[in-house]
């Protein structure tokens, strides 16, 4: 028997389940279709499990140098199976929390594969959702007034480089490793690649990074990339930029593999026990029934307007499946905005340059707004202020003094154009920078917000002063 809803959401990841909660708050009768587990990639294969292991790596790294803090700890060793157990416990607890939220919001959850059907006896427009139930029961037919596609993304590989899950891995398989390898070759020096390089090197694994661009973290400010490369090299991570990997050259021998790469015009071969492929993510648009609609794709991503509507106005799409900033917090906000548009709430649009971006390496990186190069390309008369954590008392107390805060401002209007942080707890401090962008603040205004002493946030205040040559502790 067909069931009617105001909204059916396909995909129960961070974007989908948050959209469902917002719809429930606005009084919409809502159903959520999820083919695996609520929480999606972020909770089960991405944000949460990787950050749990990164935290273990941070604690292990600190424990090994505990003598610096006057704490004697002999025979420090890593119990990786215990770390995995802790990671899985965190996932389970959060998963139960999401399930509770669905019940609290009276949201109907269907576990299975949801597909959009074309016009039928149920509806003159495409949009009826057929759910192929995981339980093997007869397909459910859901008749919604509106649909949100939130099917997310998955790791992609280089053409011709097969992921076998044993020797050649993506982050999905790497998160389930039962023991650490002695060496790892990471293909891709973007956010995920750098997080894994940081984690594995702190665990004592020999790490090499191959990055196609001329530097790691090519989307970040060049000064941030340079500092991260310096820190990684200090950890004995080998960083190779301008590296064009040759997938067809891969050779597997027993429990290791090698692959060649053209580096600055010369072919070189790199070998490791494991190869971790970290070259971006591709949208999950297969099996959604898009062929039954007029929905258009752009390089595989679903095309939407400023309200996240597809060419079928009653079908929306959010999150990784539409491209753009593939971040969990972005998907959540896109989901809320789409629902508010459905409910005729006239939502304010997301300004994507005001969205904080984070790298959970050790040390962390966080940024918001324009890089210095982007600001100059847009014609701004740029002025900058930098302040090192080496001059911050709280950083010395923590024993974490690598990194700095960089603020980029417009020389004519004095508006803040971008704030970039590499250093301890950068991902926690970036929200102040995000608020500064939202409020269109100037360095003077940030500097005149009194930062407590001692605190890591003092680096932001000092960097703001440094924009006009007024830093106190430099």
C-alpha positions in Angstrom: 0.0 0.0 0.0 1.4 3.4 -1.0 2.1 5.9 1.8 1.9 9.6 1.5 4.4 12.1 2.9 5.1 15.8 2.7 8.8 15.0 2.2 10.8 11.9 1.5 14.6 12.1 1.9 16.8 9.6 0.2 20.0 9.2 2.2 20.3 9.2 6.0 23.8 10.8 6.3 24.6 14.1 8.1 22.7 16.1 5.5 19.7 13.8 5.2 19.0 13.2 8.9 19.5 16.8 9.8 17.0 17.8 7.0 14.6 15.2 8.4 14.8 16.7 11.9 14.2 20.2 10.5 11.3 19.1 8.5 9.8 17.5 11.6 10.2 20.7 13.5 8.3 22.5 10.7 5.4 20.1 10.9 6.1 18.2 7.7 5.2 14.5 7.6 8.6 13.0 6.8 10.2 9.7 5.7 13.9 8.9 5.5 15.3 6.2 3.2 18.7 4.8 4.1 20.4 1.8 2.4 23.0 1.2 5.2 23.1 3.0 8.5 21.8 6.3 9.8 24.7 8.8 10.0 26.1 7.9 6.6 29.8 8.3 5.6 30.6 11.0 8.2 29.6 8.8 11.2 30.6 5.4 10.0 33.4 5.8 7.4 34.7 9.4 7.6 34.6 12.3 10.1 34.0 10.5 13.3 36.1 7.3 13.0 39.1 9.1 11.4 39.1 11.7 14.1 38.8 9.1 16.8 42.0 7.4 15.5 43.7 10.9 15.1 43.0 11.5 18.7 44.6 8.2 19.6 47.6 9.2 17.5 47.8 12.5 19.3 47.7 10.9 22.7 50.3 8.3 21.7 52.6 11.0 20.3 52.3 13.1 23.5 52.8 10.1 25.8 56.1 9.3 24.0 57.4 12.7 25.0 55.8 12.9 28.4 59.2 13.4 30.1 59.2 16.9 28.7 56.2 17.6 31.1 57.9 16.0 34.0 55.9 12.8 33.7 57.7 9.4 33.7 56.0 6.9 31.5 58.2 3.9 30.6 57.5 1.4 27.8 54.8 3.4 26.1 53.3 1.3 23.4 50.3 1.4 21.1 47.4 -1.1 21.4 45.9 -0.5 17.9 43.1 -3.1 18.5 42.1 -1.1 21.6 42.1 2.1 19.5 39.8 0.5 17.0 37.6 -0.7 19.8 37.3 2.8 21.2 36.6 4.2 17.7 33.8 1.7 17.1 32.3 2.4 20.6 32.1 6.1 19.7 30.4 5.3 16.4 27.9 3.1 18.1 27.0 5.7 20.7 26.5 8.4 18.1 24.5 6.0 15.9 22.1 5.3 18.8 21.8 9.0 19.3 20.7 9.5 15.7 18.2 6.7 15.9 16.7 8.3 19.0 16.4 11.6 17.2 14.4 9.9 14.4 12.0 8.5 16.9 11.8 11.7 18.8 10.8 13.6 15.6 8.3 10.9 14.6 10.3 10.4 11.3 9.6 7.1 9.5 12.8 5.4 8.5 12.9 2.8 5.7 16.1 0.7 5.3 16.7 -0.1 1.7 17.5 1.4 -1.7 15.2 4.3 -2.7 14.6 5.1 -6.4 12.5 7.8 -8.0 9.9 6.6 -10.4 8.5 8.4 -13.4 4.9 9.6 -13.8 2.5 6.9 -12.7 -0.9 6.2 -11.3 0.4 7.5 -8.0 1.6 10.9 -9.3 1.5 12.8 -12.6 5.1 14.0 -12.0 8.2 11.9 -11.3 8.9 11.7 -7.6 7.2 8.6 -6.2 9.9 6.7 -4.4 10.1 2.9 -4.5 12.1 1.4 -1.7 13.7 -1.9 -2.2 13.7 -3.1 1.4 16.8 -4.6 3.0 14.6 -7.0 4.9 13.5 -8.7 1.6 10.0 -7.6 2.1 7.9 -6.3 -0.8 8.9 -2.9 -2.0 7.4 0.1 -0.2 5.9 2.9 -2.4 6.2 6.4 -0.9 4.2 9.2 -2.4 5.8 12.6 -1.4 4.9 16.1 -2.2 8.7 16.8 -2.2 11.9 14.8 -2.4 15.4 15.6 -1.1 18.3 13.6 -2.6 21.1 13.3 0.0 22.9 10.2 -1.2 26.4 11.4 -0.5 29.6 10.3 -2.1 32.3 7.6 -2.0 36.1 7.6 -2.4 37.3 7.6 -6.0 40.4 6.1 -7.5 42.6 6.9 -10.5 41.5 5.3 -13.8 43.2 2.0 -14.0 44.2 1.7 -10.4 42.0 -0.9 -8.8 41.2 -0.9 -5.1 41.6 -4.4 -3.8 41.0 -3.5 -0.1 44.1 -5.4 1.0 47.2 -3.8 -0.6 45.6 -0.8 -2.4 43.1 0.9 -0.1 40.9 4.0 0.2 40.1 5.6 3.6 37.1 3.2 3.9 39.3 0.1 4.1 42.1 1.8 6.0 39.7 2.6 8.8 39.1 -1.1 9.3 42.8 -2.2 9.4 43.4 -4.7 12.1 47.0 -3.9 12.4 49.3 -1.1 11.2 51.6 -1.6 8.3 55.3 -0.7 8.5 55.0 1.7 5.5 52.3 3.5 3.5 52.4 5.3 0.2 49.6 7.9 0.1 48.5 9.0 -3.3 47.0 12.5 -2.9 48.1 15.3 -0.6 44.7 16.9 0.0 42.8 17.0 3.3 42.2 13.3 3.7 45.7 12.4 2.6 47.3 14.8 5.0 45.1 13.6 7.9 46.2 10.0 7.3 49.8 11.0 6.8 49.8 12.8 10.2 48.0 10.0 11.9 50.2 7.2 10.5 53.4 9.0 11.1 52.4 9.6 14.7 51.8 5.9 15.0 55.3 5.2 13.8 54.5 4.2 10.2 56.9 5.2 7.4 54.8 7.5 5.2 55.4 8.9 1.6 52.9 11.3 0.0 52.6 11.7 -3.8 50.8 14.9 -4.8 50.0 15.8 -8.4 49.9 19.6 -7.7 53.0 21.7 -6.9 52.3 21.5 -3.2 50.3 19.6 -0.6 46.9 21.0 0.4 46.7 23.0 -2.8 43.3 24.5 -1.8 44.8 26.1 1.3 46.8 29.3 1.6 50.3 28.8 0.3 51.9 29.7 3.7 49.8 27.1 5.4 50.8 24.4 2.9 54.5 25.3 3.3 54.3 25.1 7.1 52.5 21.8 7.0 55.1 20.3 4.7 57.8 21.5 7.0 56.2 19.9 10.0 55.5 16.6 8.1 59.2 16.5 7.0 60.2 17.0 10.7 58.1 13.9 11.4 60.1 12.1 8.7 57.2 12.0 6.2 58.5 12.1 2.6 56.5 14.7 0.6 56.8 14.5 -3.2 54.9 17.2 -5.2 54.5 17.5 -9.0 54.0 13.7 -9.0 51.9 12.2 -11.8 51.2 8.6 -10.7 51.2 6.0 -13.5 48.4 3.5 -12.4 49.4 0.9 -15.0 52.8 0.6 -13.4 51.6 -0.9 -10.1 53.3 -4.1 -9.0 52.2 -6.3 -6.1 54.6 -8.7 -4.5 53.5 -10.6 -1.5 52.5 -8.1 1.2 53.8 -5.0 -0.5 53.4 -3.0 -3.7 55.2 -0.5 -5.9 54.1 2.1 -8.3 55.8 4.6 -10.6 55.3 8.3 -10.9 56.6 11.0 -13.2 58.2 13.6 -10.9 59.4 16.8 -12.6 59.8 14.9 -15.9 61.6 11.9 -14.4 60.0 8.5 -13.7 60.5 7.2 -10.2 59.3 4.1 -8.4 57.9 4.1 -4.9 57.2 1.1 -2.8 55.3 0.4 0.5 53.4 -2.2 2.3 50.1 -0.4 1.6 49.0 2.1 -0.9 46.3 4.5 0.3 44.5 6.3 -2.5 43.2 9.7 -1.5 42.3 11.5 -4.7 38.8 12.9 -3.9 35.3 11.6 -3.8 32.6 10.9 -6.4 28.9 11.4 -6.0 26.4 8.5 -5.4 24.0 9.1 -8.3 23.6 5.6 -9.5 20.4 3.7 -8.8 18.5 6.8 -7.8 16.1 6.7 -10.8 17.4 10.0 -12.2 16.7 8.6 -15.7 13.0 8.8 -14.9 13.3 12.6 -14.3 14.6 15.7 -16.1 17.3 16.2 -13.5 20.6 17.3 -15.0 24.1 16.3 -14.0 27.4 18.3 -14.2 30.5 16.1 -14.2 28.4 13.5 -12.4 27.0 15.9 -9.7 23.4 16.9 -9.5 22.7 20.4 -10.7 20.7 22.6 -8.4 19.7 26.2 -8.1 20.3 28.5 -5.1 17.4 26.8 -3.2 18.8 23.3 -3.9 16.0 22.6 -6.4 16.8 20.4 -9.4 15.2 20.9 -12.8 12.3 19.0 -11.2 11.2 21.8 -8.9 9.8 19.5 -6.2 13.0 17.4 -6.1 15.9 18.9 -4.2 19.5 17.7 -3.7 22.0 18.5 -1.0 25.4 17.6 0.2 28.2 15.8 -1.5 25.9 14.7 -4.3 25.8 18.3 -5.6 29.6 18.9 -5.3 30.9 22.2 -4.0 32.3 22.0 -0.4 32.0 18.3 0.4 31.8 18.8 4.2 29.4 17.4 6.7 28.5 20.7 8.2 27.8 22.1 4.8 25.5 19.2 4.0 23.6 19.8 7.2 23.0 23.4 6.5 22.1 22.8 2.9 19.5 20.3 4.2 18.0 22.8 6.6 17.9 25.5 3.9 16.2 23.1 1.4 13.6 22.1 4.0 12.9 25.7 4.9 12.4 26.5 1.2 10.0 23.6 0.9 8.1 25.0 4.0 8.2 28.5 2.5 10.3 30.0 5.3 12.4 32.2 2.9 15.8 31.0 4.1 18.9 33.1 3.9 21.4 31.7 1.4 24.6 30.0 2.5 27.7 32.2 1.7 30.2 29.4 1.0 33.3 31.5 1.5 32.2 32.1 5.1 32.2 28.3 5.8 35.1 27.1 8.0 37.2 24.4 6.5 39.2 22.1 8.7 42.1 19.6 8.5 42.3 17.4 11.6 46.0 16.7 11.3 48.6 17.2 14.1 48.9 20.2 14.2 45.4 21.1 13.0 44.6 23.5 10.1 41.5 25.6 9.9 40.5 28.4 7.5 37.7 30.6 6.4 37.4 33.1 3.6 39.9 33.8 0.8 43.5 32.8 0.6 46.1 35.5 -0.1 46.4 34.4 -3.8 42.6 34.4 -4.2 42.3 37.8 -2.7 44.9 39.2 -5.1 43.3 37.5 -8.1 40.0 39.2 -7.2 41.7 42.6 -7.3 42.0 43.3 -3.6 44.8 45.5 -2.2 45.9 42.9 0.3 47.5 43.5 3.7 48.3 40.6 6.0 49.1 39.9 9.7 50.9 36.8 10.9 51.5 35.6 14.5 53.4 32.5 15.6 52.2 30.2 18.3 55.8 30.2 19.6 55.0 33.6 21.3 51.8 32.3 22.9 52.1 31.3 26.5 49.3 28.7 26.4 51.0 27.0 23.4 54.2 26.8 25.3 52.3 25.3 28.3 50.7 22.7 25.9 54.1 22.0 24.4 52.7 22.7 20.9 54.3 25.7 19.4 54.4 24.9 15.7 52.2 27.0 13.4 50.7 30.5 13.2 47.6 32.5 12.6 47.4 34.5 9.3 44.8 37.2 8.7 44.2 38.7 5.3 42.4 42.1 5.0 41.5 44.5 2.3 43.8 47.5 2.3 41.1 49.9 1.2 38.0 48.8 3.2 39.9 47.1 6.0 37.4 44.2 5.9 38.7 40.8 6.8 39.0 38.6 3.7 40.4 35.4 5.2 41.7 33.9 8.4 44.0 30.8 8.3 45.3 28.9 11.3 47.8 26.1 11.6 48.5 25.0 15.1 47.1 23.5 18.3 43.3 23.3 18.4 42.9 25.3 15.2 39.6 23.6 14.4 38.1 24.8 17.7 39.4 28.3 17.3 38.2 28.9 13.7 34.6 29.7 14.8 35.7 33.1 16.0 37.1 33.7 12.5 33.9 32.5 10.9 31.8 34.9 13.0 34.2 37.7 12.1 33.5 36.9 8.4 29.7 36.7 8.9 29.7 40.1 10.7 32.0 41.6 8.1 34.5 42.5 10.8 37.8 44.4 10.5 41.1 43.4 12.1 40.6 46.3 14.5 37.3 44.9 15.7 38.8 41.4 16.2 41.8 42.9 18.1 39.5 44.9 20.3 37.6 41.8 21.4 39.7 41.0 24.5 41.2 37.5 24.3 41.7 35.8 27.7 45.3 35.2 28.9 46.7 32.6 28.7 44.7 31.2 25.8 45.5 29.9 22.3 43.0 32.4 21.0 45.4 35.2 21.8 47.2 34.3 18.6 44.1 35.5 16.7 44.1 38.9 18.5 47.8 39.4 17.9 47.5 38.5 14.2 44.7 41.0 13.9 47.0 43.7 15.5 49.8 42.6 13.2 47.7 43.5 10.1 48.4 47.1 11.0 51.9 46.5 12.5 50.6 46.7 16.1 51.3 43.2 17.4 52.4 43.4 21.0 54.4 40.2 21.4 56.4 40.0 18.2 
